[in-house]
Amino acid sequence: MKKLLAAVVVILGLVAVADAATLTWTDNSDNELGFKIYRKAEVCSGTVAFTVPVAVVGPNSVTYVDGTVVQGQNYCYRLTA
């Protein structure tokens, strides 16, 4: 029987305090193909629409460094497996 992938959706809001933002998460799955990381330059709310991933990291990853942030800007991230 094929094992189902545990659904992973994480939404995180932050204000950049430097020229990079480090995201970390817990990998609760053992069969994902990787994680897609989406970002919008705005405060997180129920109306944030994520369309294109800014990065894709491999299976079993638990961190991502976004080196393209601007200090003082609000960002909303979404992570999916």
C-alpha positions in Angstrom: 0.0 0.0 0.0 1.3 3.4 -1.0 2.0 5.7 2.0 0.3 9.1 1.7 2.3 12.3 2.0 1.6 14.3 5.1 0.1 17.6 4.1 2.4 20.5 4.9 1.3 24.1 4.6 3.1 26.6 6.8 2.5 30.4 6.6 4.9 32.7 8.3 5.0 36.5 8.5 8.1 38.5 9.3 9.7 41.9 8.9 13.3 41.7 7.5 15.8 43.0 10.0 18.8 42.3 7.9 19.6 41.5 4.2 18.7 37.9 4.6 15.8 35.9 6.3 16.3 32.4 7.5 13.2 30.2 7.5 13.2 26.9 9.5 10.6 24.3 9.9 10.0 20.7 11.1 9.9 18.0 8.5 7.2 15.7 9.7 7.1 13.6 6.5 9.5 10.9 5.3 8.3 10.8 1.7 8.1 14.3 0.3 9.8 15.1 -3.0 10.9 18.5 -1.6 9.4 21.8 -0.4 8.1 24.8 -2.4 8.6 28.2 -0.8 6.4 31.1 -1.8 6.8 34.7 -0.8 4.9 37.9 -1.0 6.2 41.3 0.1 3.3 42.2 2.3 1.8 41.5 5.7 0.2 38.1 6.0 -3.5 38.0 5.9 -6.3 35.8 4.7 -6.2 37.4 1.3 -2.5 36.8 0.4 -2.4 35.0 -2.9 0.8 32.9 -3.6 1.3 32.0 -7.2 4.9 31.2 -8.1 7.5 29.6 -5.8 10.6 31.7 -5.1 12.5 28.6 -4.2 12.3 24.8 -4.2 14.4 22.8 -1.7 15.0 19.1 -1.6 13.5 16.4 0.5 14.2 16.4 4.2 15.2 20.1 4.1 14.4 22.1 7.2 15.8 25.5 6.4 16.0 28.1 3.6 17.9 31.4 3.5 16.2 34.1 1.5 19.0 36.5 0.6 16.8 38.8 -1.5 14.9 40.5 1.3 15.0 44.3 2.0 15.5 45.4 5.5 12.3 46.8 7.1 10.0 45.2 4.5 7.1 42.9 5.5 7.1 39.5 4.0 4.7 36.6 4.0 6.0 33.1 3.3 4.1 29.9 2.5 5.8 26.5 2.5 4.3 23.4 0.9 5.5 19.8 0.4 
